[in-house]
Amino acid sequence: MDRAVEGMDRSFGAWTMPDEYREMQRLVRRFVQGDVRAVEDTLPHDATSCPADKLAPLQEKAKAMGLWCVRTPEAYGGAGLNLLGQAVWAEEAKQVRMGLYNAAMGAFGIDPPNVIWEGNRRQIEAYGLPGVEKGTKCFVAISEPSGGADPGRSIQLRAEKVGGKYVLNGSKMWITGAAKADWGIVYARTGGRGRSGISSFIVDRDTPGLSIREIPVIRAYSPFELHFDNVEVPAENLLGAEGQGFQLAEKWLVDNRIQYSAGTLGVAQAALDIAVKWANERETFGSKLADKQAVQWMLADSEMELRAARLVVYDAAWRGDRGEDFKLEASIAKVTATETAGRIVDRCMQILGGLGVSKELPLERWYRELRIHRIGEGPSEVHRMVVARNVLNGRR
């Protein structure tokens, strides 16, 4: 057990972030606020990626810092940060305009989905390692037109085994990054109803019969619908065993909620910093905004909620790093962080008035994208259902 996990073993009142993570936090903050933001400021307001020629120098700096592909195990060329380390990193790395969907514009690399490391040697070498070494991209396809919050029941995409291959037929919805991906992990039904009938497949993006359609939404970064028309997948591309797909999907989703939650708090912190600076500078009705009680209370509420949400996320990460079942804590963290961040950005926009909704600042973009964060990775209502079920059954 590393010192980061040990540090969380104290009461929250006395807990101090371990020195190595505090140093990483400062390192990432300087890099993102300086180098990354300087490049992003040259891009359009709703840009979703950074041009390769501008991104390459940033990626070289990230590699030199030892923070390349932070979720990927060190054995496969990544930084191998544990969940608490990922939370600290994500909060800083996502404090850029496109950060909610592209941390630091991809300067730290794009981690392959963690479940690929559960595959066999051939799968890891053919799909996992190229993502770390060459930057090949991947999508994860769980949600369908029939629903996404209850994959154990809603998945209807069929995968029929025919000889040495599986034939996939059906559709997936709301799939992020599919257009630029080289491959994807697709969850399909190989058995009967329920979780035990779901399996996981590695599917190359250019496989015949796989087509995609963009779905325009409130954010700049559109998801896609994927349609599978007799898509043939080699049997060797089955990830794990038949019927193990739901467990793999859950591992990806639960672990990912730590970064997802911490990143929204990073954006909330960045928004609050903008509002505080504005309140201290802006004069109206004979005094600064900072002197108005209404503004002071909005800032105070934001600071208090942000601190509380951060500890909730740290607690979930700590439990996961200790090897505990932290699905409940991850659900609490996801709802708390995304809803807190949404409220804070909304208040900050109000404090800045017309400037808050203009595209001269990132606030209006964060506002739009945080709205989706209350739905993505499981809507708040489903996570509340998970929490309520645990409380009512005495599992707390």
Secondary structure, DSSP 4 states (H G I P E B T S, - for coil): --HHHHHTTS-TTT----HHHHHHHHHHHHIIIIIIHHHHTTS-TT--S--HHHHHHHHHHHHHTT-SSTTS-GGGTS----HHHHHHHHHHHT-STTTTTSGGGGTT--PPPGGGGGS-HHHIIIIIHHHHHT---EEEE--BTTBSS-HHHH---EEEEETTEEEEEEEEEEETT-TT-SEEEEEEE-SSSSGGGEEEEEEETT-TTEEEEE---SSSS--EEEEEEEEEEEGGGEESSTT-HHHHHHHHHHHHHHHHHHHHHHHHHHHHHHHHHHHHH-EETTEEGGG-HHHHHHHHHHHHHHHHHHHHHHHHHHHHHTT---HHHHHHHHHHHHHHHHHHHHHHHHHHGGGGGSTTSSHHHHHHHHHHHTTTTS-HHHHHHHHHHHHHTT--
